[in-house]
Amino acid sequence: MKVRPLHDRLLVRRVAGEEKTKGGIIIPESGKEKPAEAKVVAVGPGKRADDGKLIKLDVKKGDRILFAKYSGNEIKLDGDEHMILREDEVLAIIED
């Protein structure tokens, strides 16, 4: 299924969380927190300014981002969990 976000929205997939603690203890599935890090799968064209001009997004496809814990909307696409976020919900872009 192909999904194209509208306006200033992003389609992201969460990056897998840690399976163990630094001390080597394995974390059970029920005790894991959902990670606040994701990879951008698709981006919208941008936001329209009051004068009608299109403002491009700073975030692009393939970027790794950090976002707030309760931001976005979770959806399922082809059996995989994804999220749709607004660009202003992105806290940072992770650069390697």
N, C-alpha and C positions, 0 to 999 in steps of 0.2 A: 504494500500500500504506500502511495506517495502522499506526503503531507507538506504543504507549503504554508508556513506561518504568515499572518497578515501584519501589516504596519510595523511596529517596533517589537514584535514578539520573536522568541527563539524557541526552537524545539531542541531539547537536550536529553541526554541519557546519563544517569548517575554513574559515577566511577565506583567500582566495587570497594567496600569498606575492608578494614583490616580483619583478618581471620584470627590473629593472635595478639596478645599484649606484648609489650617489650620484654617482659619477663618470661615469655613462652607459654602463657596460659591460653588455651583455645577458648574463644568466645562463642557461646551457643547462639543459635539463630535468634532466639527470643531476646537475648541481651544486647544485640547489636543496635546501634543507632544508624539511621539512614545517613549516608554521607552528604555533606553540603558541597560536594565537588562533582562537576559533571563535564561531559564533552558535548560541544555544540554540534548538532546533527544538521540543522537547517536554520536559516535566518530570514526574516521578512525584509521587504524592500526598504523600510525606514519609516520615520514619522513625518507627517506633514506639518509645517510651520503655519502660523496664522496667515502669512502671505501666500500660502499654497506651495511653497518650495519644499522639495523632498530632502529631509535631513538623513543622510546615510548612518547606519549603525557602526559603532566602534568595534563591536564583537563580530567575528566572522566564523564561518563553518570551519570546524576542526580545532577551535580554541578550547582550552580547559579553563573552566570558570569556577568561582566560589559564589554561593548565593545564600541568602538568609534561610534559616531553618523552616519557617512556615510560609515560604513564598511559592508562587506558581500553582499550577493545576496538574495533577497526575493523570495520565492517560495510558491506555494499552494499545500498542500498534503491532500487529503480527505476533502477539504473544509476549512482546518485550515491554517493560515499563519505561515510559518517557515522561517528560514534564514540559509544559509550555510556560515560559516566563516572559515578562516584559524586560526590556533592556535595563530599565531603572531598578530592577530587582537584583541585578548582578552586582556583587560587591567588589570583585576583582577578576582579572585575567591572569592565569598562572603562566609565566614564561619560563621555558627551560633554559 
